[in-house]
Amino acid sequence: MATCSISLAAKLLTTLRPPLRRSPPCVQSFVTRTIARVSVISADYKKLNFRVKSSMGTEKGKGKVQVFDTEEALAVSLAKYIADLSDHFSKERGAFTVVFSGGSLIKSLRKLVEAPYIDSVDWSKWHVFWVDERLVPKDHEDSNYKLANDGFLSMVPIPTGNVYTINEALSAEGAADDYETCVKHLVKINTIDLSQASGFPKFDLMLLSMGPDGHVASLFPGHPLVHENKQWVSFIEDSPKPPPQRITFTFPVINSSANIALVVAGAGKADAVNVALGDGQNPDLLPVKLVSPEGELTWFLDRGAASKL
Ligand SMILES: O=C(O)[C@H](O)[C@@H](O)[C@H](O)[C@H](O)COP(=O)(O)O
């Protein structure tokens, strides 16, 4: 509305230019200065309006795409997004089920452990899961639990009993079955929602990241696990990204989520982001293209990751 009235005023003043030449010099000077001022305001407003629109995101049929100037700005926005969902689900369901991935995502959660969220979030309602986990001891450098614990969980008062880790003493297959049994029990007691549409568990929020090859969770390009459609949790023993033995949620579980945030930073992932958000390309070869939740998908990209869009 404001853009509209400013540009209308600018146009009106411009049409006054010819009769202006016949006016006294002081009137000419006043009108000229006003035209210049209105033009500057109009240009500034257009710039501001563009900035607001781009930070609010664009609907692309592939979810809401948000691009941030820096990873720092991304982290600030991600914290608010998570805190808002936490508030919503804690009040609505009395629980907030959150699924983490490994990798750089954990670092991007750092603003949640600061004011105001450290005090305003009801951490007692959080239930934490992993979309994939590596079959290594919990104190191993490759453990996704260790990564999340060192960088986030140890700094917030989530009850220990609400943090669901794998049993890494089992085989990969055994650990996947065991994690699936745990999730089934939590669905039964209504801690985790169940999707009426798919019959798979419906987590309130999945925080996913993506590898430069377009993998999400431990679902890798060209691997048959990408097509698993019965199991909730499966296992892989030949992961192309080390370590080789892992367990992973399957796509039907990922896509039954109420909310998915795809958090991608860095120019090294720009090609995959470009293909993911474009048309074409066999989804087998770019698993991220199969992320299509029942609920909302929101991309959090920094300028580097979005540089080829
Ligand atoms: O345990 C894992 O390996 C993951 O969960 C994996 O899916 C990860 O999220 C991506 O590989 C992105 O990792 P980066 O953000 O570190 O590139």
The ligand as a MOL file (V3000), in Angstrom:
LIG
                    3D

  0  0  0     0  0            999 V3000
M  V30 BEGIN CTAB
M  V30 COUNTS 17 16 0 0 0
M  V30 BEGIN ATOM
M  V30 1 O 25.2410 -38.7560 10.1270 0
M  V30 2 C 25.2530 -38.2740 9.0160 0
M  V30 3 O 26.1920 -38.4530 8.2320 0
M  V30 4 C 24.1070 -37.4750 8.6020 0
M  V30 5 O 23.0310 -37.3640 9.3810 0
M  V30 6 C 24.0570 -36.9120 7.2540 0
M  V30 7 O 22.8560 -37.1040 6.5910 0
M  V30 8 C 24.4250 -35.4360 7.3280 0
M  V30 9 O 23.3610 -34.6940 7.8440 0
M  V30 10 C 24.8030 -34.9170 5.9590 0
M  V30 11 O 25.8550 -35.6880 5.4730 0
M  V30 12 C 25.2380 -33.4810 5.9710 0
M  V30 13 O 26.3510 -33.3560 6.7700 0
M  V30 14 P 27.1410 -31.9700 6.8050 0
M  V30 15 O 26.1150 -30.9320 7.1550 0
M  V30 16 O 28.1870 -32.1240 7.8420 0
M  V30 17 O 27.6730 -31.7760 5.4270 0
M  V30 END ATOM
M  V30 BEGIN BOND
M  V30 1 2 1 2
M  V30 2 1 2 3
M  V30 3 1 2 4
M  V30 4 1 4 5
M  V30 5 1 4 6
M  V30 6 1 6 7
M  V30 7 1 6 8
M  V30 8 1 8 9
M  V30 9 1 8 10
M  V30 10 1 10 11
M  V30 11 1 10 12
M  V30 12 1 12 13
M  V30 13 1 13 14
M  V30 14 2 14 15
M  V30 15 1 14 16
M  V30 16 1 14 17
M  V30 END BOND
M  V30 END CTAB
M  END
